[in-house]
Amino acid sequence: MSTQYECLKSADLYAEAFGIAPPETLLGKDVWPRQQGFFIRKAAAPEAAAPQAGLPLSPSVPLVSPQDHLAGEAAESAAPLMPAAALLLQLAQGQFGLVPTWVKSASDAKLRSTKLAVTRYETMSTATATRETWLKGQRCIIPMQAFIEDDWRSRKAVPTRIARVDGKPMGLAGLWERWTQGEEEIVSYTLLTVNANSHALMNRYGQNGNEKRMPAILNEGAYGAWLGAPLDKAREFMRAYPAQLLLANPVQKK
């Protein structure tokens, strides 16, 4: 699973795709581990969620069950809608690569963060690095235009850009954390992945012999539900995104 992705290409896409106020300043196009990126998290109340780095809060977003937005599946068995509670979404900035709260120093945090840019959803509730974060319900959405995977079918790594067929932004499931020591603070996040061994598109990527993985892409319209779902329901969002809704193109070298 690659750890490189593209940020949204314009500020207005944050409002269009996620219903959230855009950042005052965009970051670089590509994000790698230990670099800064944007993520979206829930805020309990306006007074409890002061904007960070000039990032305002969006209006509240209705909560719905994950079944209502499973592409290609009937919604007849969907769970009842959760109330449109006062869920406020906050656009935050942090380091790509999770820093657990128990890390001893900032230097140790830098070493660990590269290994925690991506997290298997199957172990997020048991792994030492993410268990506390998961139990605290610190889920987030990572907005991106596309992510990069290596195609090894030719026995050479061919970087390939994976995006939605319609070109719209994607919202990927993740976890976020805040590490502090004295006056030092590191806000960070990790991307959750699911198995893709039987996925019609994503089973092409990754080295031969290894398990195939792909990001947990959230269905459009289920963003608020992922952030606000009870802990025992949150795993229902960890599904492989339909292959027919994704487009893969080799990255053109300049």
C-alpha positions, 0 to 999 in steps of 0.5 A, spaced: 500 500 500 502 506 497 503 512 502 503 518 497 497 521 495 494 528 492 491 533 496 485 537 493 486 541 487 482 547 489 480 550 495 473 550 493 472 543 493 472 542 500 466 546 501 463 542 494 465 535 496 465 535 504 460 541 506 466 544 510 469 551 510 476 551 506 483 552 508 486 559 508 492 556 504 493 550 500 498 545 502 503 542 496 500 537 491 503 531 494 503 528 501 508 523 503 509 520 510 511 526 515 509 531 511 503 536 513 496 534 510 489 536 511 484 531 515 476 532 517 474 530 524 468 531 528 467 537 534 463 536 539 460 543 540 463 550 537 466 552 543 469 546 544 473 546 538 476 552 537 479 553 529 486 551 529 491 555 524 485 559 522 481 553 519 473 554 521 468 549 522 463 547 517 455 547 519 453 540 522 452 534 517 446 529 518 448 522 520 446 516 516 447 509 517 453 506 512 448 501 509 444 507 505 451 509 501 453 502 499 454 503 492 451 498 488 447 495 494 440 495 496 438 500 502 432 496 504 436 493 510 439 499 512 439 501 519 434 507 521 437 514 520 441 516 526 438 523 528 441 529 525 445 531 531 449 537 532 455 534 529 460 539 527 466 538 522 473 541 523 478 541 518 485 540 521 492 540 519 497 535 521 502 530 520 501 524 515 503 518 520 500 517 526 504 519 533 501 515 539 500 518 545 505 514 549 511 516 544 517 519 549 520 524 544 519 528 538 525 525 535 522 518 536 515 520 534 519 522 527 521 515 527 515 511 528 510 516 524 513 513 517 511 506 519 504 509 521 502 513 515 497 506 513 494 502 518 490 495 517 483 496 519 483 489 522 488 491 527 486 498 529 483 496 535 488 491 538 495 494 535 499 498 541 499 504 536 492 505 535 488 502 540 487 508 544 486 512 538 480 507 536 477 507 543 477 514 544 473 515 537 478 519 534 476 517 527 477 522 521 476 523 513 482 524 509 480 528 503 484 527 497 484 527 489 488 521 488 493 516 491 499 513 488 500 505 487 506 501 484 504 496 479 509 490 479 506 486 473 512 488 469 516 486 475 518 493 475 514 499 480 510 503 475 507 508 479 500 509 478 494 514 479 488 511 482 482 516 482 475 516 482 472 515 475 468 522 475 474 526 477 471 528 484 475 528 491 475 522 495 474 521 502 478 516 506 477 513 513 483 514 518 484 516 525 487 522 528 491 523 534 494 529 538 501 528 542 504 533 547 510 533 551 511 540 555 510 545 550 511 541 544 505 538 540 504 534 534 497 533 531 497 527 526 493 522 522 493 515 519 490 512 513 486 505 514 486 500 509 482 494 507 483 487 504 483 488 496 485 480 494 479 479 490 478 487 488 477 487 480 482 493 480 486 494 486 489 486 486 493 488 481 498 493 485 503 491 491 508 486 490 507 479 488 506 474 494 504 480 498 497 481 501 493 486 496 491 492 500 487 499 498 485 505 502 478 505 506 474 509 501 468 512 504 461 512 500 459 519 498 454 522 503 456 517 509 462 522 511 458 524 517 456 517 519 463 515 519 465 520 524 459 520 528 457 512 528 458 508 535 464 504 536 460 498 535 458 500 528 464 504 525 467 497 522 461 497 518 464 502 513 471 498 512 469 496 505 472 495 499 470 501 494 467 498 487 472 497 482 468 500 476 468 507 480 475 508 480 480 509 474 487 507 474 493 511 470 500 510 470 504 517 472 507 520 467 514 522 468 516 529 466 
